[in-house]
Amino acid sequence: MKTDIHPAYVSDAKVVCACGRTFTVGSTKAKLEVEICSVCHPFYSGNDKILDAAGRVEKFKARRAAATKKSK
């Protein structure tokens, strides 16, 4: 293995999210700025929105209900 080719590891790198949350992680950079974190991400926060174009979600739900009704 070659020596002196790897970047320095920072064990307490500061992460700053766009929502204002800060936390520390291990990284090769001392400061990281991110746009989204687990606090403000819709999947983790439960505020997810389904962007439906042309009623695709409703059509899928109707087909699924019809398929489960047939299989019973």
C-alpha positions as CSV (number, residue, x, y, z in Angstrom):
1,M,0.0,0.0,0.0
2,K,1.3,3.4,-0.9
3,T,2.0,5.9,1.9
4,D,0.9,9.5,2.1
5,I,-1.7,9.3,-0.7
6,H,-4.8,9.3,1.5
7,P,-6.5,12.5,2.7
8,A,-6.5,13.3,6.4
9,Y,-9.4,11.9,8.4
10,V,-11.4,14.3,10.6
11,S,-13.3,12.4,13.2
12,D,-15.5,15.3,14.3
13,A,-16.5,17.0,11.1
14,K,-19.3,19.5,11.4
15,V,-22.4,19.0,9.1
16,V,-24.7,22.0,8.6
17,C,-28.1,21.4,6.9
18,A,-30.1,24.0,5.1
19,C,-32.9,23.5,7.7
20,G,-30.5,24.7,10.5
21,R,-29.6,21.3,12.1
22,T,-26.0,20.7,12.9
23,F,-24.3,17.4,13.8
24,T,-20.9,15.8,13.7
25,V,-19.6,12.9,11.6
26,G,-16.3,11.4,10.5
27,S,-15.1,12.8,7.1
28,T,-12.2,13.9,5.1
29,K,-13.4,17.5,5.2
30,A,-13.7,19.6,8.3
31,K,-17.1,21.2,7.4
32,L,-19.9,19.8,5.2
33,E,-22.9,21.8,4.0
34,V,-25.9,19.7,2.9
35,E,-29.3,20.7,1.6
36,I,-31.3,17.9,3.2
37,C,-30.9,15.7,6.3
38,S,-33.0,13.1,8.1
39,V,-34.9,15.7,10.1
40,C,-36.2,17.7,7.0
41,H,-36.3,14.8,4.4
42,P,-39.9,14.1,3.6
43,F,-39.5,10.3,3.8
44,Y,-38.2,10.4,7.4
45,S,-40.3,13.3,8.6
46,G,-43.6,11.8,7.3
47,N,-44.5,14.9,5.3
48,D,-44.1,13.2,1.9
49,K,-46.2,14.4,-1.0
50,I,-47.1,12.4,-4.0
51,L,-46.8,14.4,-7.1
52,D,-49.6,13.0,-9.3
53,A,-49.8,13.9,-13.0
54,A,-52.9,12.8,-14.8
55,G,-54.3,10.7,-12.0
56,R,-51.8,7.9,-12.2
57,V,-51.9,7.1,-8.5
58,E,-55.6,6.8,-8.4
59,K,-55.6,4.6,-11.5
60,F,-52.9,2.4,-9.8
61,K,-54.9,2.1,-6.6
62,A,-58.1,1.2,-8.5
63,R,-56.3,-1.5,-10.5
64,R,-54.7,-2.9,-7.3
65,A,-58.1,-2.9,-5.5
66,A,-59.7,-4.7,-8.5
67,A,-56.9,-7.3,-8.6
68,T,-57.1,-8.0,-4.8
69,K,-60.9,-8.3,-5.1
70,K,-60.6,-10.9,-8.0
71,S,-58.0,-13.0,-6.1
72,K,-60.3,-13.4,-3.0
